[in-house]
Amino acid sequence: MSAVTTSAGRLGALARAEFTLLGRSKATLVAAVLVPLALPFSLRPVVEDMDVEDAGLSVGLVLLPAAIGFSLLFGVYGALTGILTARREELVLKRLRTGELRDIEILCGTALPIGATGLVQSLVLVAGSTAVLDVPAPAAPHLAVLGLLFGLVLCAALAAVTAAVTRTVESAQVTTMPFVIVSMIGSGVAVPLELLPDRLASVFELLPLSPVITLVRGGWTGDLSVYEALGALLTALAWTGLAVFAVGRWFRWEPRR
């Protein structure tokens, strides 16, 4: 019990320190908070021109998962990649490893503030969409919750993987762009997979963020069959496990030279 308490105490102390640093970084706050909140509203005119009713969707049921997707991509993945890169280049991670903190505690403690921000932001987006876009209550809330939790863990792990190949904080804007663009186009964030040709949609369903968006949207529509829900869960689990393995294998603790 004492070991668990000590580990929790170390993790909490690091998370509080990261919360403080996050509050002092205006650029990170804008990327993590304001950008994901603004993007869904800019997408609304485009969605209104789509034939979403033919797929059994509404504008709200397209924009809500898109808003959560933007929060995961920009508020969690993009922001955390920059944070981990900055901590590594400033030798913070190297110094932390010389103390009592274990590697997993360092990574989790650094990610907790951004993860908590993404979670709160998603809840705010749900409340806002319900009020403004007339989104009904979720028909299968457990699927939406699972999708969001998988999204937070997956994007945090992928941020650590991306940080491993990112040399500077400035270059993080470039190294994160491939995953962001692919996810926006192919994972149902900007365009629902239901509107794509079946063969193309079946390929895009295998992208890392696709099962997250599928579960979130299916949580509201209630249209996912047991087979489809299990498929999305297994895909999300596979990508999460692969990302965690990649972090353990390739994450860099010292500055790139």
C-alpha positions in Angstrom: 0.0 0.0 0.0 2.8 2.4 0.9 4.5 1.8 -2.5 1.2 2.6 -4.3 0.7 5.8 -2.2 4.3 6.9 -2.8 3.9 6.3 -6.6 0.6 8.2 -6.6 2.2 11.0 -4.6 5.0 11.3 -7.1 2.6 11.2 -10.0 0.4 13.9 -8.4 3.3 16.2 -7.7 4.6 16.0 -11.2 1.1 16.5 -12.6 0.6 19.6 -10.4 3.9 21.1 -11.7 2.8 20.4 -15.3 -0.5 22.1 -14.6 1.3 25.2 -13.4 3.6 25.2 -16.5 0.6 24.7 -18.8 -1.1 27.8 -17.3 2.0 29.9 -18.0 2.3 28.9 -21.6 -0.1 31.0 -23.6 0.8 29.4 -26.9 0.1 25.9 -25.6 -3.2 27.0 -24.0 -4.4 28.5 -27.4 -3.5 25.3 -29.2 -5.0 23.0 -26.6 -8.1 25.0 -25.7 -9.2 27.6 -28.2 -8.3 25.9 -31.5 -10.4 22.8 -30.9 -13.3 24.9 -29.7 -13.3 27.2 -32.8 -12.7 24.6 -35.5 -16.1 22.8 -35.3 -18.0 26.0 -35.8 -15.9 26.8 -38.9 -16.8 23.4 -40.3 -20.6 23.9 -39.8 -21.3 25.5 -43.2 -19.5 22.6 -45.0 -21.5 20.0 -43.1 -24.8 21.8 -43.8 -24.0 21.3 -47.5 -23.5 17.6 -47.1 -26.3 15.0 -47.6 -25.9 13.8 -44.0 -29.6 13.0 -43.8 -29.2 10.2 -46.4 -26.8 8.5 -43.9 -29.2 8.8 -41.0 -27.3 11.7 -39.5 -27.9 15.3 -38.6 -25.6 18.3 -38.6 -25.2 18.0 -34.8 -24.4 14.3 -35.0 -21.6 15.1 -37.5 -20.2 18.1 -35.7 -20.2 16.7 -32.2 -17.8 13.7 -33.0 -15.8 16.1 -35.2 -15.5 18.6 -32.3 -14.2 15.8 -30.0 -11.8 14.7 -32.8 -10.4 18.2 -33.1 -10.0 18.3 -29.3 -8.0 15.0 -29.4 -5.9 16.0 -32.4 -5.0 19.5 -31.4 -5.7 19.7 -27.7 -4.1 16.4 -26.7 -1.9 15.0 -29.5 -0.5 18.2 -30.9 -0.1 20.0 -27.6 1.5 17.1 -25.8 4.0 16.4 -28.6 5.2 20.0 -28.2 5.4 19.7 -24.4 7.3 16.4 -24.4 9.7 17.8 -27.0 10.3 20.9 -24.9 10.8 19.0 -21.7 13.3 16.7 -23.4 15.3 19.5 -25.0 15.4 21.5 -21.8 16.8 18.3 -20.0 13.8 18.2 -17.7 13.1 14.6 -18.5 16.7 13.6 -18.0 16.8 15.2 -14.6 13.5 13.6 -13.6 14.9 10.2 -14.4 17.8 10.7 -11.9 15.3 10.9 -9.0 12.7 8.4 -7.7 10.3 8.8 -10.5 9.9 5.8 -12.9 9.7 6.3 -16.6 6.0 5.5 -16.7 5.3 8.0 -13.9 7.2 10.7 -15.8 5.3 10.2 -19.0 1.9 9.9 -17.3 2.5 12.9 -15.0 3.5 15.0 -18.0 0.4 13.9 -19.9 -2.2 14.1 -17.1 -2.8 17.9 -17.4 -3.3 17.8 -21.1 -5.4 14.7 -20.8 -7.6 16.3 -18.2 -7.9 19.4 -20.3 -9.0 17.3 -23.3 -11.6 15.4 -21.2 -13.1 18.6 -19.7 -13.1 20.2 -23.2 -14.9 17.2 -24.6 -17.6 17.5 -21.9 -18.0 21.2 -22.6 -18.3 20.5 -26.3 -21.0 17.8 -25.6 -22.9 20.3 -23.5 -22.6 23.1 -26.1 -23.6 20.8 -28.9 -26.6 19.6 -27.0 -27.7 23.2 -26.4 -26.8 24.8 -29.7 -27.0 22.0 -32.3 -30.0 20.2 -30.8 -28.1 17.0 -30.3 -30.2 14.3 -28.4 -29.0 12.3 -25.5 -26.7 9.5 -26.4 -28.5 6.2 -27.2 -25.5 4.1 -26.1 -23.4 6.3 -23.7 -21.1 3.5 -22.8 -19.8 3.4 -26.4 -19.2 7.2 -26.4 -17.3 7.0 -23.1 -15.1 4.1 -24.3 -14.4 5.9 -27.5 -13.3 9.1 -25.7 -11.1 7.2 -23.2 -9.4 5.3 -25.9 -8.9 8.5 -27.8 -7.3 10.2 -24.9 -4.9 7.3 -24.2 -4.1 6.7 -27.9 -3.4 10.4 -28.7 -1.2 10.7 -25.6 0.8 7.7 -26.6 1.1 8.8 -30.2 2.3 12.2 -29.0 5.1 10.5 -27.2 6.0 8.5 -30.3 5.9 11.7 -32.4 8.1 13.6 -29.9 10.7 10.9 -30.4 11.2 12.0 -34.0 10.7 15.7 -33.3 13.9 17.7 -32.9 12.6 21.1 -31.7 9.3 22.5 -30.3 8.9 24.5 -33.5 9.3 21.4 -35.7 6.5 19.7 -33.8 4.0 21.7 -35.9 5.4 19.8 -38.9 5.9 16.3 -37.4 2.3 16.2 -36.1 0.8 17.3 -39.4 0.7 13.9 -41.2 -1.4 12.2 -38.5 -3.6 15.3 -38.1 -4.3 15.5 -41.8 -4.9 11.8 -42.3 -7.2 11.7 -39.3 -9.2 14.7 -40.4 -9.7 13.3 -43.9 -9.9 9.6 -43.4 -11.1 9.0 -39.8 -14.5 10.5 -40.1 -13.7 13.8 -38.4 -14.3 16.2 -41.3 -16.3 13.8 -43.4 -18.3 10.9 -41.9 -17.3 7.5 -43.1 -21.0 6.8 -43.8 -20.8 9.2 -46.7 -17.8 7.5 -48.4 -17.9 4.6 -50.8 -18.0 1.3 -48.9 -14.6 0.0 -50.2 -12.9 3.3 -49.2 -14.7 3.5 -45.9 -13.6 -0.1 -45.0 -9.9 1.0 -45.5 -10.3 4.2 -43.5 -11.9 2.3 -40.7 -8.5 0.9 -39.9 -6.8 4.3 -39.3 -5.9 5.0 -35.6 -8.5 7.6 -34.8 -11.3 6.0 -36.9 -12.6 3.6 -34.2 -12.6 6.5 -31.7 -14.9 8.6 -33.9 -17.0 5.6 -34.8 -17.6 4.7 -31.1 -18.4 8.3 -30.2 -20.8 8.8 -33.1 -22.3 5.4 -32.5 -22.8 6.2 -28.9 -25.1 9.0 -29.9 -26.9 7.4 -32.8 -27.2 3.9 -31.3 -26.8 2.4 -34.8 -23.7 0.3 -34.1 -24.3 -3.4 -34.1 -22.5 -5.6 -31.6 -20.2 -6.8 -34.4 -19.4 -3.2 -35.5 -18.8 -2.0 -31.9 -16.5 -5.0 -31.1 -14.6 -4.3 -34.3 -14.1 -0.7 -33.4 -13.0 -1.6 -29.9 -10.5 -4.2 -31.1 -9.1 -1.8 -33.6 -8.7 0.9 -31.0 -7.1 -1.5 -28.5 -4.7 -2.7 -31.2 -3.6 0.8 -32.1 -3.3 1.8 -28.4 -1.2 -1.3 -27.6 1.0 -0.7 -30.7 1.5 3.0 -29.7 2.4 2.1 -26.1 4.9 -0.5 -27.3 6.5 2.1 -29.7 6.9 4.6 -26.8 8.7 2.0 -24.7 10.9 1.0 -27.6 11.8 4.4 -29.2 11.0 7.3 -26.9 14.0 9.5 -26.4 14.9 10.9 -23.0 17.8 13.1 -24.0 18.0 15.9 -26.5 18.4 15.0 -30.2 21.8 15.9 -31.6 
